[in-house]
Amino acid sequence: MIEIKNLHKNFGEKKVLQGINLQIPDGKVTCILGGSGCGKSTLIKCLIRLEEPTSGHILVDGKDITHLNNEIRLAAIRRHFGYLFQEGALFDSMTVGENVSFGLKYLTHVPESEYPRIIKEKLALVGLQEDVAKLNPSELSGGMKKRVSLARVLAVNPKAILYDEPTTGLDPIMSDIISDLILDLKAKLHVTSVVITHDMNSAFKIADYIAFLYEGKILLYGTPDEFRKTDNPYVKQFVSGSSHGPIQMKLMKE
């Protein structure tokens, strides 16, 4: 569904992405791993042109969107994507129901009379009861906020969902629930998922394929089993969570 070819992204003199090549298969979960500041979030923002790539190409369903300047055509491409922000990004001034239906108003032609049915349906998909729709975001736990944010994404029926650190700030039990949700949505909706994470437990549970990003480049791409068996010292250190290895040695030299 998505193909990235020799993608570069610079912020002034800082080179964040340095020649990314990656294929994201339709209907699968692709996890992108890497330490803080390695360019993971920048990569998925480039996918939907929230960030403008410096060079390279991004193809969605065979169409090159990298330098697409027609706002109408770009908006049509973006409607295929749902984006789950790291902090959820719920609107505090709106109820849960109003948050979930927000995209329906601006991105679809669904009549307002259908909103209650869709709100109920999407909340159920993420394991929440209908009465949650009446609450305000301030009344929700961190895990519930994540699920409401996901329900808002699902309301417009995206073909692909981009998850930016979906388990950040959650306890291990809620993190596992979110991982189960990602798998459940893949099975029920056949949605393509791109998950930015540094949570190895979640990645090994949900991923069909994993890409390891280090200093703006992909060091390894493969299945979870291939990651467990890799001899790459940088990947091995990240997977094990050890403070001893080439990553730590490089940080000490800097």
JOVEN-V811548 format. One record per pair of residues at least 24 apart in sequence whose C-alpha atoms are under 8 Angstrom apart, sorted by the first residue. I is the first residue (numbers start at 1). GAP is how many residues later the second one is. Records with the same first field share a line. If there is no record, write none. Layout:
I: GAP / GAP
//
This chain:
1: 24 / 25 / 58 / 59 / 60 / 61
2: 24 / 56 / 57 / 58 / 59 / 60
3: 55 / 56 / 57 / 59
4: 52 / 53 / 54 / 55
5: 51 / 52 / 53
6: 49 / 50 / 51
7: 46 / 47 / 48 / 49 / 50 / 51
8: 45 / 46 / 47 / 48
9: 43 / 44 / 45 / 46
10: 43 / 44
15: 201
16: 26 / 199 / 200
17: 26 / 198 / 199 / 200
18: 197 / 198 / 199
19: 37 / 197 / 198
20: 196 / 197 / 198
21: 197
24: 170
25: 167
26: 165 / 166
27: 159 / 163 / 164 / 165 / 166
28: 158 / 162 / 163 / 164 / 165 / 179 / 180 / 181
29: 157 / 163 / 164 / 165 / 166 / 177 / 178 / 179 / 180
30: 163 / 164 / 165 / 177 / 178 / 179 / 180 / 181
31: 163 / 164 / 165 / 166 / 172 / 176 / 177 / 178 / 179 / 180
32: 162 / 163 / 164 / 165 / 178 / 179 / 180 / 181
33: 163 / 164 / 165 / 177 / 178 / 179 / 180
34: 163 / 164 / 178 / 179 / 180 / 204
35: 163 / 178 / 179
38: 175 / 176 / 177 / 178
39: 174 / 176 / 177
40: 156 / 173
41: 123 / 155
44: 118
48: 29 / 30 / 33
79: 28 / 79
80: 77 / 78 / 79 / 80
81: 77 / 78 / 79 / 80 / 81
82: 71 / 72 / 76 / 77 / 78 / 79 / 80
83: 70 / 78 / 79 / 80 / 81
84: 65 / 66 / 69 / 77 / 78 / 79 / 80 / 82
85: 78 / 79 / 80 / 81
86: 77 / 78 / 79 / 80 / 82
87: 59
88: 57 / 58 / 61
89: 60
90: 47 / 55 / 59
91: 46
92: 44 / 45 / 46
93: 43
94: 42 / 43
95: 38 / 39 / 40 / 41 / 42
96: 36 / 37 / 38 / 39 / 40 / 41 / 52
97: 35 / 36 / 37 / 38
98: 35
99: 50 / 53
100: 48 / 49 / 51 / 52 / 53 / 55
101: 51 / 54
102: 50
103: 49 / 50 / 52 / 53
104: 51 / 52
107: 49
108: 48
118: 37
119: 32 / 36
122: 29 / 30 / 32 / 33
123: 24 / 25 / 28
125: 26 / 60
126: 24 / 25 / 55
142: 27 / 28
143: 27 / 31
147: 31
158: 33
159: 32 / 33
160: 31 / 32 / 33 / 34
161: 30 / 31 / 32 / 33
162: 31 / 32 / 33 / 34
163: 30 / 31 / 32 / 33
164: 31 / 32 / 33
165: 30 / 31 / 32 / 33
166: 29 / 30 / 31
167: 30 / 32
175: 27
176: 26
179: 26 / 27
180: 26
182: 24
200: 39
//
